[in-house]
Amino acid sequence: MVVLARAAVGKTTCLTERVRYWLQNGVKPSEICAITFTNLAANEMQVRLAEDYKSGMFIGTIHALAARFLMMGGYGEQVGRAINDEKFDEFFQVIKKHPECV
């Protein structure tokens, strides 16, 4: 599902309620990946889901998802260092070198 809309019209609410619906209707948390534009929206979704939020779900930005894939692919040290040092050009260079991870 893709939600495209202007600011402040309820995109986060729409996504949150869809995720809640999926969980209540038997979709496994590990099969849910909700990508938001900002960390603020991702955090808000987790708070709104409250007790419905389950371990194994991914709710975050596209950058967080790329970092997760790279970490799972064994490039955690390079990714962690680049993010911690806020050297995002390095982070994107790691992605370019290892496209199989994303």
Secondary structure, DSSP 8 states (H G I E B T S, - for coil): ------TTSSHHHHHHHHHHHHHHTT--GGG-EEEESSHHHHHHHHHHHGGG--TT-EEEEHHHHHHHHHHHTT-HHHHHHHHHTT-HHHHHHHHHH-GGG-
